[in-house]
Structure formats: C-alpha cells, structure tokens
Amino acid sequence: MPVPEKPQPERRAVLLSKGKLLLPLQEAAPGRAGTPRIIANGLGRYFVGRPVLNAEQRVIFEYARDPERTLETAATRIRWERYNKPTYDYTRVFPVTRRLAYAAFPETRPKNQPPPLDSEQRLYLQQLEHLEAAARQRDLPIRYEI
C-alpha cells in the first residue's frame, strides 16, 4: 500500500513567510490604517488584517482579500515557525513579514520603492546583465605568464 505524500506548501506562501518582520505594530489613527498583522480566529486559523477606524471611531479589523488562501498559509507558517513556544499559546496577534504585508495590502508599500518586476522583465534584465558580463570578458587582455 503506497504511503500518501505529505502535501507541499505552496511556494508563494513559503516565500511570503520569509524575511524581516514589520515592526513596530502601529494602531489605527483617524485617516490612517494600522500596521498589517496576523490575527488568530481562535480555531487554529490565522489571517492577515489591519486595524482601521470606522465611522463611529471604533477600531475594527480589515482583513486582506485572499481567495486562494495563500496569505492564510503564509500567516500560519509564520505563526508556527517563529512563534511556536508555549508562551505564545494565548496570543492572538502576531507581526507579519514585509513581503506578506505588501502582498496583502499593496498600498502599504513605501512610495519610493518601484513595483515588483514580472517574470518577463526579470528575464530581460538577467539577459542584459549576462551580455554585459560577456562583453567585459571579451575586452580583458589575455596575460601570458612565461
């Protein structure tokens, strides 16, 4: 009887869970949403959300749109890989990585950073770098040792 394979986590979720954490956590203020964070629902699931003020000046959580559950998978990975000690058992809010925050809420990305490149642009830049390196190699004089 074949042993069922353990399902591999989605590659994007793994990449989103790597990197520096987005600290410090800032609360919502009038006209400004708070810092994105991982929020536990109490049933073992973790979502990405941020505090915002509603019309009555009450703090509510705005959850990131996640139809493919990639953000949820990344948030769960962060919770269980970085905060797996018993001291965090009753904690309901955890910091997120910068990558995860920017994927969940694109408007949180700093304004001076360019948008991420798509695969075609990345491939084109990689080809240019390769051609420039090859040209530099051709221009180097050959040194013969006697």
C-alpha positions in Angstrom: 0.0 0.0 0.0 1.6 3.3 -1.1 2.2 5.9 1.6 0.3 9.2 0.7 2.7 12.0 0.1 2.7 14.9 2.5 1.3 17.9 0.6 4.0 20.5 -0.1 3.2 24.1 0.9 2.6 26.5 -1.9 5.9 28.1 -3.0 4.5 31.6 -2.8 3.3 31.1 0.8 6.8 29.9 1.7 8.4 33.0 0.1 5.9 35.4 1.8 6.7 33.9 5.2 10.5 34.6 4.9 12.3 37.8 5.7 12.2 40.6 8.3 9.1 41.3 10.4 7.2 44.5 10.0 7.7 46.2 13.4 6.6 48.1 15.5 2.9 47.4 15.2 1.1 50.7 14.9 -2.6 51.2 15.8 -5.2 52.9 13.6 -5.5 56.7 13.7 -8.1 58.9 12.0 -7.4 58.8 8.3 -4.7 56.1 8.6 -5.0 52.4 8.9 -2.8 50.5 11.4 0.1 48.1 10.6 -0.9 44.8 9.0 -0.7 41.8 11.4 -1.5 38.2 11.7 -4.8 37.7 13.5 -5.9 34.4 15.0 -9.5 33.4 14.8 -9.3 31.1 17.8 -9.9 28.0 15.8 -6.4 27.4 14.6 -6.6 29.6 11.5 -4.5 32.8 11.0 -5.5 35.7 8.7 -3.8 38.9 7.7 -5.6 42.0 8.7 -5.1 45.6 10.0 -6.9 47.8 12.4 -9.0 50.7 10.9 -11.3 53.2 12.5 -15.0 53.1 11.3 -17.4 56.0 11.2 -18.1 55.7 15.0 -14.3 55.9 15.7 -14.3 52.3 16.8 -11.4 50.0 15.9 -12.4 47.2 13.6 -10.2 44.8 11.6 -10.0 45.0 7.8 -9.0 41.5 6.5 -7.0 41.1 3.3 -8.7 39.6 0.3 -7.4 36.0 0.0 -9.4 33.9 -2.4 -6.6 31.4 -3.0 -5.7 31.2 0.7 -2.1 32.0 0.0 -1.9 34.7 2.7 -3.6 32.4 5.2 -1.0 29.7 4.5 1.9 32.2 4.9 0.4 33.6 8.1 0.0 30.1 9.6 3.7 29.3 8.6 4.9 32.4 10.4 2.9 31.6 13.5 4.1 28.0 13.8 7.7 28.5 12.7 8.5 31.7 14.5 6.1 31.8 17.4 5.8 28.1 18.4 6.8 28.4 22.1 4.2 27.8 24.7 4.4 31.5 25.8 2.5 32.4 22.6 -0.3 29.9 23.1 -2.8 32.6 24.2 -1.5 35.4 21.9 -4.0 36.4 19.2 -1.9 39.0 17.2 1.5 38.5 15.6 3.6 40.7 13.4 3.9 39.9 9.6 6.8 39.9 7.3 7.2 42.9 5.0 6.6 40.7 1.9 3.3 39.4 3.4 2.2 42.9 4.4 2.9 44.3 0.9 1.1 41.3 -0.8 -1.9 41.7 1.5 -2.2 45.5 1.3 -0.3 46.9 -1.7 -0.8 50.5 -0.6 1.4 49.8 2.5 4.5 49.5 0.2 6.7 52.6 0.7 6.2 55.1 -2.1 9.9 55.3 -3.1 10.1 51.6 -4.0 9.5 50.5 -7.5 6.7 48.0 -8.2 8.0 44.4 -8.4 9.1 43.1 -11.8 7.2 40.4 -13.6 8.9 37.3 -14.9 9.4 38.7 -18.4 11.1 41.9 -17.1 13.3 39.9 -14.8 14.3 37.6 -17.6 15.1 40.6 -19.8 17.3 42.3 -17.2 19.1 39.0 -16.5 19.9 38.6 -20.2 21.2 42.2 -20.3 23.5 41.5 -17.3 24.7 38.3 -19.0 25.5 40.1 -22.3 27.3 42.9 -20.4 29.4 40.5 -18.5 30.3 38.6 -21.6 31.3 41.9 -23.3 33.5 42.8 -20.3 35.2 39.3 -20.5 36.0 39.9 -24.2 37.6 43.2 -23.5 40.0 41.9 -20.9 43.6 41.4 -22.2 45.0 37.9 -22.0 48.0 37.7 -19.8 50.6 35.1 -20.6 53.0 34.0 -17.9 56.4 32.9 -19.0 
